[in-house]
């Protein structure tokens, strides 16, 4: 890599910190919701709901990039 290529790269430290904090918050909320749901449902059902939620999220991401090919 040349010096000019390094100079042209932008540093996104602020964005990385914001995304990290957002991810930590999402996992905290997800954990709190799971603990609340375990009071009413079996741990197996809560785990399945989490996996279905992740599968839906992953499917949305894939469809945004690739479409319905």
Buried (B, 14 or more C-beta within 10 A) or exposed (E): EEEEEEEEEEEEEEEEEEEEEEEEEEEEEEEEEBEEBEEEBEEEEBEEBBEEEEEEEEEEEEEEEEEEE
